């Protein structure tokens, strides 16, 4: 569950997430509702949409009594909710455990072992991270590999204590304790690299009573893979530059720029909607570009000297260098361009998408996370070349590129939602799906009353995720990082530890245990 709040975000739009918070729930002294076995409890967590509730995240730990439907206490039953900030999550781990020579807890057959992995919290409490399946009738079990996030495993603190408990499954829920061991994720990694990833499974009672007691078996970490997940900030700090291109709609539907009703009208006291969107987004993007130079293009106008319709022209009228100095340079080029062109049509954006995609394709071959391209399209209506635009977007989805479309004016932009993949995967006219969602469509009229900062956040909301998705898919870490962004496996196999190396028998059956 995550929580976030932002001043100035208009109603109806989601507030940007300020932090990710994990909620851990546990219950004590529950009423037993099953006559022959223990209850099988589950928790339904509801979020109240209206009204005022105490924010759980304001309290790290909260315990409340459980009530019956009639309002009376359910005996001594309580529920505890623990909140922990997991915004620092930077990867996940794949683990595979097996065991050797476990104690036999059954009289007429062998034990049915399963493993539980716990992390020890700051307050000393223990949080279940994962429970394996049950391996029936086997003292040398090999459990299935499983994946957990680094935040769930150890709260991204590799020195945080972990505990592994081994149980013999009982269908009535009264599982027999076999043994346990303690470790840390840091120790797991080191031991695995050194082919020493095995621990004595110890039952403290037996250790006290039996003079020559050694262990109740050995637990082996058969495989460990660490998948590092980098953040948008990691890539920016690694030197990834954001190359910003703005494309402005100069079609006739905007109205004569000399008329105050035109969307392109230059009011000396109030910037028009094109300028408002341009300034809000551009001023954010320029902070991630070292040279502060922006490509500025136009489409849908007749341009000098022959006044032929162009859907891809530099608004500074320099085809050899369409870049402007900073966002203010783009504003000046736009204002100087208006009286020199004739607004025309149609609203074709595929040519500009393809132009930026060609630059992004050249960057793709660098093999580094060095430059990512953002195309901001400002338009007053639905695009005319929808089929070609879909085709261009699907091709661009394979490249280091994102597209933001801001609809200005009061036109019906319903059809533009097709390009935003939030409601499903965008497909080309040939049926090819986009590799990833790279388009964000925002109707400017819903943001008119927002502050510039809130406007920029809403418009750029999906870009950090899109940057990370692209480089993660390519397996490219931030520059200066040695490990790959994809699988960073410490090793692919684990040699015999002296306790023997087992293979999984196809006759072994498994099932999920109920909690002890």
N, C-alpha and C positions, 0 to 999 in steps of 0.2 A: 504494500500500500504506500502511496506517495502523497505528499502534501505540498502545496505551494500557494503563494498569494502574491499578487502584483498590483500595485496602485495604478489606476488609469486604464486598465483593460476594460473595454466596453462589455456590457452584458451580452450574453449569448456566445461569447468567445471563450475558449478555455484559457485559464491562467497558466503561464509557464510554470513548469515544475521547479520549485526552489530546491528540493532535496528528495532523495528516496529514503523512505523509512521502512524498516522491516518490523512487523508486529509479531511477537511470539506469544502464543496463548497456551496456558496449561491450567489444569483443574485438579483440585484435591478433594478427597472425601465425598465423591459423587455417590448418589443413591444408586443401589444395585437394582436394575429393573428386570434382570433375567433370573428366572427361578433356579436354573441349574448351572449357569455359567455367569461370568462377569459381564457387565454392560459393555456395549460397543459404542462409546460416545463420539459425537461429532459436534463441531461448533459452527453455527451460522453467524457470520459477522455482517451486520447491516450498517449502512452509512445514512444518516439522516440528512435529507436534502434541504429541508427548511428547519428553522428554529435554531436554538443555541445549545450546543453540547460542549462539555469540557474537552479540549483537545488533548488526546492521549499523548501526542508528541511533546507536550509541555511537561509531562511527568515520565521519567524513564521507566518506572515500574508502578503499576496500579493493581490492587487486589480488591475485589468486590464480592459480596456474598451472592450466591445464585438463589433466585426466587422461583417458587412454584407459580403456576398461572393464577392462583387465587391471591397471590401477593405475599404469602408466608415464606419464610426461609426454607430452603430445601435441605434441612438438617444442617450439617456443618459444611456443606458444599461451597466452594469458592472458585472463582476464576481469576487468574492473574494474566495481565497483559504487559509485556515488556517491549518497549520501543527502542530501536537502535538505528542510528543513521548509517545507511549503507551506500551513500553517494560515491564513496571511493572504490566501489566494485571495479576491478580491473582484470577479470578473467574467471575461468572456471577450470576445474580439475576433473580428470577421469581416473578413477581408482579401480583396481581389481585385487581382491583379497582371496587367499586360500589358507587352509590350515592343515596341520599334520598331527596325527596321534592324539586327538582330543579325548578327554575322559568319556567313558561310556556311562551314560546316566540311565539307560533303559535295561530292564532285566531280561526280556525275551528278544530284544533286537538292539541295534546300535542307535546311538543318539541321532537326533534330527536337528542339526545345528543351524543357527542363523546368527548374524553379526549386527551389532548396533554401534554406530559411530556418534559420539557426543563431542560437543565443544564446551569448554568451561567458560562461563561468562564472567564479566568483571566482578559481579557480586558473589561469585562462587557457585552459582546455580549451574546446572548442566542442561544443555539444549540438544535434543536429538537432531542430528544432521541427516542421518540416513539409516534405514533398516533394510537389510538384504532379504532376499527370499530364503525359504527354508530348504535345505538339502536333506532329503529323507534318507535315514538309515545309512549314515556315512560318517566315519571318524576322520576322513581326509577330504573335507568338502572343498570345492572350487566354486566360489560365488560369482554371479554375473557381474561384469563391469558396470559401474554407475558414474554419473556425472553430477557434480555439485558446483555451485558458484563459490568463488573464493570468499565472498562475503558470508555465505551460509556456513562454509567450513570453518573459517577462523576469523571472521570479521575483517579480512584483509590484513590480519596481524599474524605473520608466519610463526611467531614465537608463542602464540596463544595455546594453552594446554588443550590436548585432545584425549579422549578416552575411548577405547574399544572394548565392548563387552560381548562375550560369546555365551549364547543360551542354547539349551536343548528344548525344542518346541514341545508344548503340551496343548492339545486341542481345547482344554478347559481354561486356558489362559494362565495356568500356574506353571510357567516355564522354569526349568531347572537351570541354575547358574553354573556355568562351566568355569569361566575365568575371565580375566581382563588384563589390559596393559595400557600404559599412558605414553603419549608421544606428543610431538608438535609437527606441523606441516613442514617446518624448516628441517627437522630431524628426518622426516619421511624422505624429503628430496635428497638429503645428503646420504642417507643409508641406501637409497635406491641407486644412486650413482656409484656407490662403492660396493654394490652387490651384497649389502649387509642388511637388507630390509626385512628382518624377521624379529619377532618379539616373543618372549615367553608369555604364555597365557596362564596367569596366576590366579588361584583361588586362595584368598587370604586365610580362610578358615583352615584349609588343608595345610597351608604353610606353617600355621601355628601349631597344629596338632601332630604333623608328621615330621620326624627328625630328618629323614633323607628326601623329603619332598623337593622336587625340582620345578615341575610345572604341570599344568593340565593339558599340555599340548603346545604347539608353536603356530603362531599366525604369521603368514608371509604376505608381503605386499608384492604381488606378482607383476603388476604393471602400474605405472604412474605417468600420466600425460598432463602437462600444464598448458592450457590455451590462454595466452595473454590477450586481453581485449583492451585496445587503446581508446582514449577519449579524443574528442575534437580538439581539446586543449593540448593534448599530447602532440598531435600533428602540427598545430600552430607553433608550439614551442620548439618543435623539431625543424622549423623553418619552412613549412608549407605556406606558399603564397596564394592568396585568393585573387584571381584575375576577374575583374568585374566589367561586364558589358551591359550597357543599357540600350534598349531598342524602343523607339517612340513611334506611336501610330500617328501618321500624317494623312489619314483618309478624310474625305469630305464630310463624313458623318459627324466629325467633331465640330463643324460649324466654322464660319469665317473668323479667323483670329482677330479681325478688326472689330468684330461684334462682341459686346460684353456678355452675350449668352453663350459664346463659344467656349468649349473646354480648353482651348488654346489661348484664350484671351489673356494678355499680359496686364494684370492690374498692378500698378506701382505700390499699392498698399496691402495687397493680399495675394500670395502665390496661388496659381491655379492648381487643380488636382494633380496634374502631371508633375509639377514642380514639388508639390508637397510629398508625393510618394517618392520621387527621385531623391530629394534631400534626406528624408527619413532613412531610407535604405542605404543610400550611397555613403552617408556619413559614418554608418556602422562599418560597411564593407571596406572603406579606405583605411581603417585601422589595421586590417590584415594584409595590406598590400604595401610593400616597402617603397615602391617608386611613386605611389599615389597617382598613377595614370590610368584613366578609364577609357575603354573603347565606347564610342557613342554613335549609334546607328539610327537610321530612320527607315520607314517603309510606308508604301501607299501614296507617294506624292510624285508629281511631275517635277523634275529637277533640271536646273540649267546645266549646260547651255541649250540643249535640244528640247528640253521639257518633255522627255519621255518618262513614262511611269517606271519607278524603281522600287523594289522591295528589299533593297539592301544597299543603302548609301550612307557615306560618312556625313554626319551633320555639320562637320567643320569643312566639308567639301574638299578634303585632302584624301583621296583614295589610297595614297601610299602610306599614310599614317593617320588612322582614325582615332587615335588616342587624344584625350584632353588632360590638362594638368589639374588633377584633383576634381572634386565634385563641383566646385565653383566654375571650373573650366567647362564642364558639361553644361551647366546652367547657361553660361554665356554663349556657348555654341548653339544651344537650343533657341535662345532668344534671337540670335543673329540669323538663324536658319529660317525661322517662320516667315519673314517678309520676302524671302528669296525663292520659296517653293510654292507650287500650286497644289493644294490638298485635293486628292483624287481617290483612288481605290484600285482594286478591292483590298480587303484586309488579309493579306497573305503573310504568314510568319515563318513558314517552313524554310525559305531561303536563308533567313537570319539564323535560325536554329542550326541549319547545316553548316553555315559559315563558322560559327563558334565551335561546332562539333569537330570541324577540321583542325582547328587549333588544339582542341583537347586531345584529338587522336595523335597528334605529334607528341604531346606531353606523355601520352600513355606508353610510348616506346622508351621513355627515359628509364623506366624501372625503378623510379623513386617517387616518394610522396612529396613532390616539390612544388606542384602547381595545380590548383583546382579552379574550375571555371564556373562562374555564376552569371547567368543571363537573365536580366530583368526586362520583361516585356510589359510596356504600358500601353493599353489599348482601350478603346471606348465601345467595342462590340465583339460579337462572336466572330472567330476567324472564318474566312471564306474557304481556304484550302484545308479543310479539316482532315481529309484523307492523307494528304502529303504531310501535314503536321504530325499526325499520329505516327506515320512511318518514320519521320525524322526524330521524334521523341524516343521511339523504341530503339533506334540505332544509337542515339545519344545515351541511353541508359547503360550502355557498356563502357562509357567513357567517364573521366573525372569531371563531371559536369552536373549542374543543377539548373532548373528553370523556374523562375518566379514570374507568374503572370498577375498583374494588378489590373483589374477592370475599373476604369474611371467612368463617371457619369451614371446615368440611371437606366441603362439598357438592361434587357433581360439576358443574364449571363448563365442561364440554366444549362445550356449546351456546353459551356466551358468546363463544367464540373466533370465532364467525361475525361478531360485531359489529366485531371488530378486523380491519381490512383487510389484515393482513400476509400472509395466504394467498391473496389475490385481492381484486378490487374488490367492495365491498359494494353490493348493489342493493336498491332498494325492492321491495315486493311487485308493483309495476307494471313492474318491470324497469329502472327508471331507475338508472344508476350514480352512485355518490357522486363528486363533483368531485375530492375529495382524501380521504386517510385521516385522519380526525380522532379516532378512537377508540383508546385504549390500554387493554387489559384486563390486570390483574395479579392473580393469586391470592395473597392475603396470606400463606398458609401457606408459600410458597416464600421469603418474606422475613422470617420471624419472627426469625431469628437475625442478621439484618443490623443494622448500626448505623443510627441514624436518618438520618444523612447519606446512607449507601448506599441506604437504602430510598427516600428522597426522589428520589435521582438515577435509580433504576430506574423509579419511578412517573412521573417527569416527563421521561423520556428523549426522548420524541418531540415534546414541546411546542415547543422552539425551532425545529425543522424545520418544524412545522406553522404557526407564526407567520410564518416567512419565506415559505413556500409561498403562504399566503393573500395577503400584501401584494404579493408578486412577481406573482401571477396578476392582481391588481387594478391593477398598475402603480403602486403607491404607495410612494414612498421614505420613509425616516424623516423625521419633521417637522424642518423647518429645512434640508432638502436640496433644492437647486434642480433637479437632474437627476432624471428619472423612473427608477423601478426597472427598467423594461423596457428597450426599446431606447433608448440614448442616442447616436444617430447624429450624428456631427459634421457630416455633410452627406449628401445623398441622391445627388448626382451630382458628377462631376468634369469641369471644363471642359477644353477642348483645351489641352495644355501647350506647344504649339508643335511637338511631335513628331508631331502628327496624332492623330486619334481613330479607332480601328478598330472594326469590328463583327465578330462571330464568324461565320465562314463555315460553313454546315451541312455542307460537304464535308470539314471538318477531322476527322481521326480522332485519338483519344487512347488512351494506355495508360499503365500505371504502370511507371516505370523500376525497374530493380534498382540498388541502391546502388553508387556508383563505388568 
